């Protein structure tokens, strides 16, 4: 995904405690990461980029503008459970996320 394709509209959603009642009313799908990992419609699941072992997804209810999550496809309890290739790919994806945010939103701090 290029900076021009980055879904800037989604950055308008911010965490606000007074909105808790709003999302408490929504049905909670606790498997949203698994659903996003398997989805074919990336835009509907806010998936920004996919790699072999991990993907980059926007937080639907962020605490701060531009909150992205780098997620391994393999469900693990500890980062130490990832293999070396998975760790390298995940961190490269984090760097890609920073570059996207810097280009798309002129972000200056992370």
The first five atom37 places (N, CA, C, CB, O) and aatype in JSON, in Angstrom:
{
  "aatype": [20, 20, 20, 20, 20, 20, 20, 20, 20, 20, 20, 20, 20, 20, 20, 20, 20, 20, 20, 20, 20, 20, 20, 20, 20, 20, 20, 20, 20, 20, 20, 20, 20, 20, 20, 20, 20, 20, 20, 20, 20, 20, 20, 20, 20, 20, 20, 20, 20, 20, 20, 20, 20, 20, 20, 20, 20, 20, 20, 20, 20, 20, 20, 20, 20, 20, 20, 20, 20, 20, 20, 20, 20, 20, 20, 20, 20, 20, 20, 20, 20, 20, 20, 20, 20, 20, 20, 20, 20, 20, 20, 20, 20, 20, 20, 20, 20, 20, 20, 20, 20, 20, 20, 20, 20, 20, 20, 20, 20, 20],
  "atom_mask": [
    [1, 1, 1, 1, 1],
    [1, 1, 1, 1, 1],
    [1, 1, 1, 1, 1],
    [1, 1, 1, 1, 1],
    [1, 1, 1, 1, 1],
    [1, 1, 1, 1, 1],
    [1, 1, 1, 1, 1],
    [1, 1, 1, 1, 1],
    [1, 1, 1, 1, 1],
    [1, 1, 1, 1, 1],
    [1, 1, 1, 1, 1],
    [1, 1, 1, 1, 1],
    [1, 1, 1, 1, 1],
    [1, 1, 1, 1, 1],
    [1, 1, 1, 1, 1],
    [1, 1, 1, 1, 1],
    [1, 1, 1, 1, 1],
    [1, 1, 1, 1, 1],
    [1, 1, 1, 1, 1],
    [1, 1, 1, 1, 1],
    [1, 1, 1, 1, 1],
    [1, 1, 1, 1, 1],
    [1, 1, 1, 1, 1],
    [1, 1, 1, 1, 1],
    [1, 1, 1, 1, 1],
    [1, 1, 1, 1, 1],
    [1, 1, 1, 1, 1],
    [1, 1, 1, 1, 1],
    [1, 1, 1, 1, 1],
    [1, 1, 1, 1, 1],
    [1, 1, 1, 1, 1],
    [1, 1, 1, 1, 1],
    [1, 1, 1, 1, 1],
    [1, 1, 1, 1, 1],
    [1, 1, 1, 1, 1],
    [1, 1, 1, 1, 1],
    [1, 1, 1, 1, 1],
    [1, 1, 1, 1, 1],
    [1, 1, 1, 1, 1],
    [1, 1, 1, 1, 1],
    [1, 1, 1, 1, 1],
    [1, 1, 1, 1, 1],
    [1, 1, 1, 1, 1],
    [1, 1, 1, 1, 1],
    [1, 1, 1, 1, 1],
    [1, 1, 1, 1, 1],
    [1, 1, 1, 1, 1],
    [1, 1, 1, 1, 1],
    [1, 1, 1, 1, 1],
    [1, 1, 1, 1, 1],
    [1, 1, 1, 1, 1],
    [1, 1, 1, 1, 1],
    [1, 1, 1, 1, 1],
    [1, 1, 1, 1, 1],
    [1, 1, 1, 1, 1],
    [1, 1, 1, 1, 1],
    [1, 1, 1, 1, 1],
    [1, 1, 1, 1, 1],
    [1, 1, 1, 1, 1],
    [1, 1, 1, 1, 1],
    [1, 1, 1, 1, 1],
    [1, 1, 1, 1, 1],
    [1, 1, 1, 1, 1],
    [1, 1, 1, 1, 1],
    [1, 1, 1, 1, 1],
    [1, 1, 1, 1, 1],
    [1, 1, 1, 1, 1],
    [1, 1, 1, 1, 1],
    [1, 1, 1, 1, 1],
    [1, 1, 1, 1, 1],
    [1, 1, 1, 1, 1],
    [1, 1, 1, 1, 1],
    [1, 1, 1, 1, 1],
    [1, 1, 1, 1, 1],
    [1, 1, 1, 1, 1],
    [1, 1, 1, 1, 1],
    [1, 1, 1, 1, 1],
    [1, 1, 1, 1, 1],
    [1, 1, 1, 1, 1],
    [1, 1, 1, 1, 1],
    [1, 1, 1, 1, 1],
    [1, 1, 1, 1, 1],
    [1, 1, 1, 1, 1],
    [1, 1, 1, 1, 1],
    [1, 1, 1, 1, 1],
    [1, 1, 1, 1, 1],
    [1, 1, 1, 1, 1],
    [1, 1, 1, 1, 1],
    [1, 1, 1, 1, 1],
    [1, 1, 1, 1, 1],
    [1, 1, 1, 1, 1],
    [1, 1, 1, 1, 1],
    [1, 1, 1, 1, 1],
    [1, 1, 1, 1, 1],
    [1, 1, 1, 1, 1],
    [1, 1, 1, 1, 1],
    [1, 1, 1, 1, 1],
    [1, 1, 1, 1, 1],
    [1, 1, 1, 1, 1],
    [1, 1, 1, 1, 1],
    [1, 1, 1, 1, 1],
    [1, 1, 1, 1, 1],
    [1, 1, 1, 1, 1],
    [1, 1, 1, 1, 1],
    [1, 1, 1, 1, 1],
    [1, 1, 1, 1, 1],
    [1, 1, 1, 1, 1],
    [1, 1, 1, 1, 1],
    [1, 1, 1, 1, 1],
    [1, 1, 1, 1, 1]
  ],
  "atom_positions": [
    [[0.85, -1.17, 0.0], [0.0, 0.0, 0.0], [0.89, 1.23, 0.0], [-0.97, 0.0, 1.22], [1.89, 1.28, 0.72]],
    [[0.53, 2.2, -0.79], [1.29, 3.45, -0.84], [0.65, 4.47, 0.09], [1.35, 3.99, -2.29], [-0.45, 4.27, 0.6]],
    [[1.36, 5.56, 0.3], [0.84, 6.63, 1.16], [-0.45, 7.2, 0.59], [1.89, 7.74, 1.34], [-1.35, 7.6, 1.33]],
    [[-0.54, 7.25, -0.74], [-1.75, 7.79, -1.37], [-2.96, 6.89, -1.13], [-1.52, 7.96, -2.87], [-4.09, 7.37, -1.05]],
    [[-2.72, 5.59, -1.02], [-3.81, 4.63, -0.81], [-4.19, 4.46, 0.66], [-3.42, 3.29, -1.38], [-5.21, 3.86, 0.97]],
    [[-3.37, 5.0, 1.56], [-3.6, 4.84, 2.99], [-4.98, 5.41, 3.35], [-2.49, 5.55, 3.82], [-5.3, 6.53, 2.96]],
    [[-5.81, 4.65, 4.08], [-7.19, 5.09, 4.38], [-7.23, 6.19, 5.45], [-8.03, 3.9, 4.84], [-7.55, 5.93, 6.61]],
    [[-6.9, 7.4, 5.04], [-6.82, 8.52, 5.99], [-8.15, 8.78, 6.7], [-6.39, 9.78, 5.25], [-8.16, 9.24, 7.84]],
    [[-9.25, 8.5, 6.04], [-10.57, 8.72, 6.65], [-10.69, 7.96, 7.96], [-11.68, 8.28, 5.69], [-11.32, 8.44, 8.9]],
    [[-10.09, 6.77, 8.03], [-10.17, 5.94, 9.23], [-9.44, 6.58, 10.41], [-9.6, 4.56, 8.96], [-9.69, 6.21, 11.56]],
    [[-8.55, 7.52, 10.15], [-7.81, 8.17, 11.23], [-8.67, 9.14, 12.03], [-6.61, 8.91, 10.66], [-8.24, 9.65, 13.06]],
    [[-9.87, 9.4, 11.56], [-10.76, 10.33, 12.26], [-11.36, 9.72, 13.52], [-11.86, 10.78, 11.33], [-11.95, 10.44, 14.33]],
    [[-11.23, 8.42, 13.7], [-11.78, 7.74, 14.87], [-10.77, 7.81, 16.01], [-12.15, 6.28, 14.55], [-9.64, 7.34, 15.85]],
    [[-11.15, 8.37, 17.13], [-10.28, 8.46, 18.3], [-10.95, 7.84, 19.51], [-9.92, 9.92, 18.6], [-12.18, 7.79, 19.6]],
    [[-10.14, 7.35, 20.44], [-10.66, 6.84, 21.7], [-11.16, 8.02, 22.51], [-9.58, 6.04, 22.49], [-10.46, 9.01, 22.68]],
    [[-12.35, 7.9, 23.0], [-12.93, 8.91, 23.88], [-13.75, 8.17, 24.92], [-13.8, 9.95, 23.08], [-14.72, 7.5, 24.57]],
    [[-13.38, 8.27, 26.2], [-14.09, 7.52, 27.23], [-15.6, 7.71, 27.23], [-13.55, 7.9, 28.58], [-16.35, 6.8, 27.58]],
    [[-16.05, 8.88, 26.84], [-17.49, 9.14, 26.83], [-18.2, 8.35, 25.73], [-17.76, 10.62, 26.66], [-19.43, 8.34, 25.68]],
    [[-17.44, 7.69, 24.86], [-18.04, 6.88, 23.81], [-18.14, 5.4, 24.2], [-17.24, 7.02, 22.53], [-18.55, 4.58, 23.38]],
    [[-17.77, 5.07, 25.41], [-17.8, 3.68, 25.85], [-19.17, 3.05, 25.64], [-17.39, 3.57, 27.32], [-19.27, 1.92, 25.18]],
    [[-20.2, 3.77, 25.97], [-21.55, 3.23, 25.8], [-21.84, 2.87, 24.35], [-22.6, 4.23, 26.31], [-22.56, 1.92, 24.07]],
    [[-21.27, 3.64, 23.42], [-21.48, 3.38, 22.0], [-20.96, 2.01, 21.61], [-20.79, 4.46, 21.15], [-21.7, 1.22, 21.02]],
    [[-19.72, 1.7, 21.94], [-19.2, 0.42, 21.49], [-19.53, -0.73, 22.43], [-17.73, 0.51, 21.31], [-19.32, -1.89, 22.07]],
    [[-20.04, -0.44, 23.62], [-20.53, -1.52, 24.47], [-21.79, -2.13, 23.86], [-20.82, -1.0, 25.9], [-22.08, -3.31, 24.08]],
    [[-22.53, -1.34, 23.11], [-23.77, -1.81, 22.5], [-23.51, -2.69, 21.29], [-24.63, -0.62, 22.09], [-24.36, -3.51, 20.92]],
    [[-22.34, -2.53, 20.67], [-22.02, -3.35, 19.5], [-21.73, -4.78, 19.94], [-20.82, -2.76, 18.72], [-21.14, -4.99, 21.0]],
    [[-22.12, -5.75, 19.14], [-21.73, -7.13, 19.47], [-20.2, -7.23, 19.43], [-22.39, -8.15, 18.48], [-19.56, -6.73, 18.5]],
    [[-19.64, -7.87, 20.42], [-18.18, -7.96, 20.52], [-17.69, -9.24, 19.87], [-17.72, -7.89, 21.98], [-17.99, -10.34, 20.34]],
    [[-16.96, -9.09, 18.8], [-16.35, -10.23, 18.14], [-14.9, -10.29, 18.59], [-16.46, -10.13, 16.58], [-14.05, -9.57, 18.07]],
    [[-14.63, -11.14, 19.55], [-13.29, -11.21, 20.12], [-12.29, -11.89, 19.19], [-13.34, -11.94, 21.42], [-11.09, -11.91, 19.49]],
    [[-12.75, -12.43, 18.1], [-11.85, -13.07, 17.16], [-11.59, -12.17, 15.95], [-12.43, -14.42, 16.69], [-11.35, -12.66, 14.84]],
    [[-11.63, -10.85, 16.16], [-11.49, -9.93, 15.03], [-10.13, -10.07, 14.34], [-11.69, -8.5, 15.5], [-10.03, -9.88, 13.13]],
    [[-9.09, -10.4, 15.08], [-7.78, -10.56, 14.45], [-7.73, -11.83, 13.6], [-6.67, -10.61, 15.52], [-7.17, -11.82, 12.5]],
    [[-8.32, -12.9, 14.09], [-8.39, -14.13, 13.29], [-9.23, -13.91, 12.05], [-8.98, -15.29, 14.13], [-8.89, -14.37, 10.96]],
    [[-10.33, -13.2, 12.21], [-11.2, -12.89, 11.06], [-10.44, -12.05, 10.04], [-12.48, -12.16, 11.52], [-10.52, -12.31, 8.84]],
    [[-9.71, -11.05, 10.51], [-8.94, -10.19, 9.61], [-7.83, -10.98, 8.92], [-8.34, -9.0, 10.38], [-7.55, -10.77, 7.74]],
    [[-7.2, -11.89, 9.66], [-6.12, -12.7, 9.09], [-6.62, -13.55, 7.93], [-5.51, -13.6, 10.17], [-5.89, -13.77, 6.96]],
    [[-7.85, -14.03, 8.02], [-8.41, -14.93, 7.0], [-9.26, -14.21, 5.95], [-9.24, -15.98, 7.67], [-9.69, -14.84, 4.98]],
    [[-9.49, -12.94, 6.13], [-10.42, -12.2, 5.26], [-9.85, -11.99, 3.86], [-10.76, -10.86, 5.88], [-8.64, -11.89, 3.67]],
    [[-10.75, -11.92, 2.9], [-10.35, -11.56, 1.54], [-10.65, -10.09, 1.27], [-11.08, -12.45, 0.51], [-10.12, -9.52, 0.31]],
    [[-11.49, -9.47, 2.1], [-11.83, -8.06, 1.95], [-11.03, -7.25, 2.97], [-13.37, -7.83, 2.12], [-11.52, -6.97, 4.07]],
    [[-9.81, -6.88, 2.6], [-8.93, -6.18, 3.53], [-9.51, -4.85, 4.0], [-7.59, -5.94, 2.89], [-9.39, -4.52, 5.18]],
    [[-10.12, -4.1, 3.12], [-10.65, -2.79, 3.5], [-11.71, -2.91, 4.59], [-11.24, -2.07, 2.28], [-11.74, -2.11, 5.52]],
    [[-12.58, -3.89, 4.48], [-13.64, -4.08, 5.47], [-13.08, -4.46, 6.84], [-14.61, -5.15, 5.0], [-13.71, -4.21, 7.86]],
    [[-11.91, -5.07, 6.85], [-11.28, -5.5, 8.1], [-10.15, -4.57, 8.54], [-10.74, -6.92, 7.96], [-9.45, -4.84, 9.51]],
    [[-9.98, -3.46, 7.82], [-8.96, -2.44, 8.11], [-7.54, -2.98, 8.0], [-9.18, -1.89, 9.5], [-6.63, -2.46, 8.65]],
    [[-7.34, -4.01, 7.18], [-6.0, -4.55, 6.95], [-5.29, -3.65, 5.95], [-6.06, -6.03, 6.45], [-5.8, -3.4, 4.85]],
    [[-4.12, -3.18, 6.33], [-3.35, -2.25, 5.5], [-2.37, -2.98, 4.59], [-2.59, -1.26, 6.4], [-2.27, -2.67, 3.4]],
    [[-1.66, -3.95, 5.15], [-0.61, -4.66, 4.42], [-0.55, -6.1, 4.89], [0.77, -3.97, 4.62], [-0.77, -6.39, 6.07]],
    [[-0.27, -6.99, 3.98], [-0.08, -8.41, 4.33], [1.32, -8.85, 3.92], [-1.16, -9.31, 3.64], [1.84, -8.46, 2.88]],
    [[1.91, -9.67, 4.77], [3.18, -10.31, 4.48], [2.98, -11.82, 4.66], [4.33, -9.77, 5.41], [1.87, -12.26, 4.94]],
    [[4.02, -12.59, 4.5], [3.92, -14.05, 4.6], [3.49, -14.5, 6.0], [5.27, -14.7, 4.25], [2.63, -15.37, 6.12]],
    [[4.07, -13.91, 7.05], [3.83, -14.36, 8.42], [3.06, -13.38, 9.29], [5.13, -14.65, 9.07], [2.74, -13.69, 10.44]],
    [[2.77, -12.21, 8.76], [2.13, -11.17, 9.59], [1.38, -10.18, 8.71], [3.17, -10.44, 10.45], [1.53, -10.15, 7.49]],
    [[0.56, -9.35, 9.37], [-0.18, -8.33, 8.65], [-0.29, -7.08, 9.51], [-1.59, -8.84, 8.25], [-0.09, -7.12, 10.72]],
    [[-0.6, -5.98, 8.86], [-0.74, -4.68, 9.51], [-2.2, -4.28, 9.45], [0.17, -3.6, 8.85], [-2.82, -4.3, 8.39]],
    [[-2.77, -3.92, 10.6], [-4.19, -3.59, 10.69], [-4.37, -2.3, 11.48], [-4.99, -4.75, 11.35], [-3.62, -2.02, 12.41]],
    [[-5.38, -1.53, 11.1], [-5.73, -0.32, 11.85], [-6.6, -0.7, 13.04], [-6.46, 0.71, 10.94], [-7.4, -1.64, 12.95]],
    [[-6.45, 0.01, 14.12], [-7.29, -0.18, 15.3], [-8.62, 0.53, 15.05], [-6.58, 0.36, 16.6], [-8.64, 1.72, 14.77]],
    [[-9.71, -0.19, 15.15], [-11.03, 0.4, 14.92], [-11.39, 1.44, 15.98], [-12.09, -0.7, 14.88], [-12.12, 2.39, 15.68]],
    [[-10.9, 1.28, 17.2], [-11.18, 2.22, 18.3], [-9.85, 2.68, 18.91], [-12.09, 1.56, 19.38], [-9.53, 2.29, 20.03]],
    [[-9.1, 3.49, 18.19], [-7.75, 3.85, 18.66], [-7.75, 4.83, 19.83], [-6.96, 4.43, 17.52], [-8.67, 5.63, 20.0]],
    [[-6.69, 4.75, 20.61], [-6.45, 5.72, 21.68], [-5.81, 6.97, 21.1], [-5.56, 5.12, 22.79], [-5.95, 8.06, 21.65]],
    [[-5.1, 6.81, 19.99], [-4.41, 7.92, 19.34], [-4.57, 7.77, 17.83], [-2.9, 7.97, 19.75], [-4.74, 6.66, 17.33]],
    [[-4.51, 8.88, 17.14], [-4.62, 8.88, 15.68], [-3.53, 7.99, 15.08], [-4.53, 10.32, 15.11], [-2.37, 8.06, 15.49]],
    [[-3.9, 7.17, 14.13], [-2.93, 6.36, 13.42], [-2.46, 5.12, 14.15], [-1.76, 7.18, 13.11], [-1.4, 4.58, 13.83]],
    [[-3.22, 4.65, 15.13], [-2.82, 3.45, 15.87], [-2.94, 2.23, 14.97], [-3.67, 3.27, 17.15], [-4.04, 1.82, 14.6]],
    [[-1.81, 1.66, 14.62], [-1.76, 0.46, 13.79], [-1.22, -0.7, 14.62], [-0.88, 0.69, 12.53], [-0.49, -0.49, 15.59]],
    [[-1.59, -1.9, 14.25], [-1.11, -3.09, 14.95], [-0.45, -4.03, 13.95], [-2.27, -3.81, 15.7], [-1.04, -4.37, 12.92]],
    [[0.76, -4.45, 14.24], [1.45, -5.47, 13.46], [1.15, -6.8, 14.14], [3.02, -5.2, 13.37], [1.46, -6.99, 15.31]],
    [[0.53, -7.72, 13.4], [-0.01, -8.95, 13.99], [0.55, -10.18, 13.28], [-1.56, -8.95, 13.92], [0.45, -10.28, 12.06]],
    [[1.14, -11.11, 14.03], [1.54, -12.37, 13.39], [0.3, -13.21, 13.07], [2.52, -13.17, 14.31], [-0.67, -13.2, 13.82]],
    [[0.34, -13.94, 11.96], [-0.79, -14.82, 11.64], [-0.92, -15.93, 12.67], [-0.62, -15.42, 10.24], [-2.03, -16.36, 13.0]],
    [[0.21, -16.38, 13.18], [0.2, -17.47, 14.16], [-0.18, -16.91, 15.52], [1.58, -18.18, 14.22], [0.45, -15.98, 16.02]],
    [[-1.22, -17.48, 16.12], [-1.69, -17.02, 17.43], [-0.72, -17.54, 18.5], [-3.15, -17.51, 17.72], [-0.51, -18.74, 18.64]],
    [[-0.14, -16.6, 19.23], [0.85, -16.94, 20.26], [0.54, -16.16, 21.53], [2.29, -16.65, 19.77], [-0.15, -15.14, 21.48]],
    [[1.05, -16.63, 22.64], [0.86, -15.93, 23.91], [2.04, -15.01, 24.22], [0.66, -16.93, 25.06], [1.89, -14.02, 24.93]],
    [[3.2, -15.34, 23.7], [4.43, -14.59, 23.97], [5.18, -14.32, 22.67], [5.33, -15.35, 24.98], [5.24, -15.19, 21.8]],
    [[5.75, -13.14, 22.54], [6.55, -12.84, 21.35], [7.72, -13.8, 21.21], [7.06, -11.4, 21.4], [8.16, -14.1, 20.1]],
    [[8.23, -14.29, 22.33], [9.37, -15.21, 22.29], [9.02, -16.52, 21.6], [9.85, -15.49, 23.71], [9.92, -17.29, 21.26]],
    [[7.75, -16.79, 21.38], [7.33, -18.01, 20.69], [7.5, -17.9, 19.17], [5.89, -18.33, 21.02], [7.43, -18.9, 18.46]],
    [[7.72, -16.69, 18.68], [7.91, -16.5, 17.25], [9.3, -16.98, 16.83], [7.71, -15.03, 16.86], [10.26, -16.87, 17.59]],
    [[9.38, -17.49, 15.62], [10.67, -17.86, 15.05], [11.42, -16.61, 14.6], [10.49, -18.83, 13.88], [10.83, -15.53, 14.49]],
    [[12.7, -16.76, 14.33], [13.53, -15.62, 13.94], [12.99, -14.92, 12.69], [14.96, -16.07, 13.7], [12.93, -13.69, 12.65]],
    [[12.59, -15.69, 11.68], [12.05, -15.09, 10.45], [10.77, -14.32, 10.73], [11.8, -16.17, 9.4], [10.53, -13.27, 10.14]],
    [[9.94, -14.85, 11.61], [8.69, -14.17, 11.97], [8.97, -12.85, 12.69], [7.82, -15.08, 12.85], [8.31, -11.85, 12.43]],
    [[9.94, -12.86, 13.59], [10.3, -11.65, 14.33], [10.83, -10.59, 13.38], [11.35, -11.97, 15.42], [10.43, -9.43, 13.44]],
    [[11.73, -10.99, 12.5], [12.3, -10.04, 11.54], [11.2, -9.44, 10.67], [13.38, -10.73, 10.66], [11.16, -8.23, 10.46]],
    [[10.32, -10.29, 10.16], [9.23, -9.8, 9.31], [8.31, -8.86, 10.08], [8.43, -10.97, 8.75], [7.89, -7.83, 9.56]],
    [[8.0, -9.22, 11.33], [7.11, -8.39, 12.15], [7.73, -7.01, 12.37], [6.83, -9.07, 13.5], [7.04, -6.0, 12.23]],
    [[9.02, -6.96, 12.71], [9.66, -5.66, 12.93], [9.8, -4.87, 11.64], [11.04, -5.86, 13.57], [9.7, -3.65, 11.65]],
    [[10.03, -5.55, 10.52], [10.04, -4.85, 9.24], [8.67, -4.26, 8.94], [10.47, -5.81, 8.1], [8.57, -3.17, 8.37]],
    [[7.63, -4.96, 9.33], [6.27, -4.46, 9.15], [6.02, -3.23, 10.03], [5.24, -5.56, 9.47], [5.34, -2.3, 9.61]],
    [[6.57, -3.23, 11.23], [6.47, -2.05, 12.1], [7.16, -0.86, 11.44], [7.11, -2.35, 13.5], [6.63, 0.26, 11.46]],
    [[8.33, -1.08, 10.87], [9.03, -0.01, 10.15], [8.22, 0.49, 8.96], [10.39, -0.48, 9.67], [8.17, 1.68, 8.69]],
    [[7.58, -0.44, 8.26], [6.71, -0.08, 7.14], [5.54, 0.77, 7.63], [6.19, -1.36, 6.42], [5.15, 1.73, 6.97]],
    [[4.98, 0.41, 8.78], [3.87, 1.18, 9.36], [4.31, 2.61, 9.65], [3.35, 0.51, 10.65], [3.58, 3.56, 9.36]],
    [[5.48, 2.77, 10.23], [5.99, 4.11, 10.52], [6.15, 4.91, 9.24], [7.32, 4.05, 11.27], [5.77, 6.08, 9.18]],
    [[6.72, 4.29, 8.22], [6.92, 4.98, 6.95], [5.58, 5.39, 6.34], [7.7, 4.1, 5.97], [5.45, 6.5, 5.81]],
    [[4.59, 4.51, 6.4], [3.26, 4.83, 5.87], [2.64, 6.01, 6.61], [2.33, 3.62, 5.97], [2.13, 6.95, 5.99]],
    [[2.7, 5.97, 7.94], [2.11, 7.06, 8.73], [2.85, 8.37, 8.5], [2.13, 6.7, 10.22], [2.23, 9.43, 8.42]],
    [[4.16, 8.29, 8.39], [4.94, 9.51, 8.14], [4.56, 10.11, 6.79], [6.46, 9.2, 8.18], [4.37, 11.33, 6.69]],
    [[4.44, 9.28, 5.77], [4.11, 9.77, 4.42], [2.65, 10.2, 4.3], [4.4, 8.69, 3.4], [2.36, 11.22, 3.67]],
    [[1.74, 9.44, 4.9], [0.31, 9.71, 4.73], [-0.2, 10.82, 5.63], [-0.48, 8.46, 5.0], [-1.12, 11.56, 5.25]],
    [[0.38, 10.96, 6.82], [-0.18, 11.91, 7.79], [0.84, 12.93, 8.28], [-0.74, 11.17, 8.97], [0.51, 13.8, 9.1]],
    [[2.06, 12.84, 7.79], [3.15, 13.73, 8.24], [3.42, 13.56, 9.73], [2.79, 15.2, 7.94], [3.79, 14.51, 10.41]],
    [[3.24, 12.34, 10.24], [3.49, 12.04, 11.65], [4.95, 12.35, 11.98], [3.16, 10.56, 11.98], [5.85, 12.09, 11.18]],
    [[5.17, 12.91, 13.16], [6.52, 13.29, 13.57], [7.01, 12.53, 14.79], [6.57, 14.77, 13.84], [8.18, 12.65, 15.16]],
    [[6.16, 11.76, 15.41], [6.57, 11.01, 16.6], [5.81, 9.7, 16.67], [6.34, 11.82, 17.87], [4.69, 9.59, 16.18]],
    [[6.44, 8.71, 17.28], [5.82, 7.39, 17.35], [5.96, 6.82, 18.74], [6.44, 6.44, 16.32], [5.5, 5.71, 19.0]]
  ]
}
